[in-house]
């Protein structure tokens, strides 16, 4: 029963992606359909039209296997190795710097969110007591 629930949740996530792709095609925009779908999902979650618990297990399942989803894209780069001739060191440097920046900024944002959550919890205990 749990696997059916996860499959349905993944199907809903795919449907939102598909709607994003459809919107991209209708508007002839340069924004990828997957990004439009992600924004649409964000808006649906923020407006509470879709509750997080309705998609939580399916999303967690996809996140568990996220690394496997990048393997085809990474292997596909092998077809384009001639484009990296002479610029390989620069490409590696760019990847390393951008990865460090993402990790650094994610750490700062996560720390600020944890601090804010702890402060709001302390304020609630202070006023609730």
Secondary structure, 3 states (H helix, E strand, C coil): CHHHHHHHHHHHHHHHHHHHHHHHHHHCCCCCHHHHHHHHHHHHHHCCCCCHHHHHHHHHHHHHCHHHHHHHHHHHHHHHHHHHCCCHHHHHHHHHHHHHHHHHHHHHHHHHHHHHHHHHHHHHHHHHC
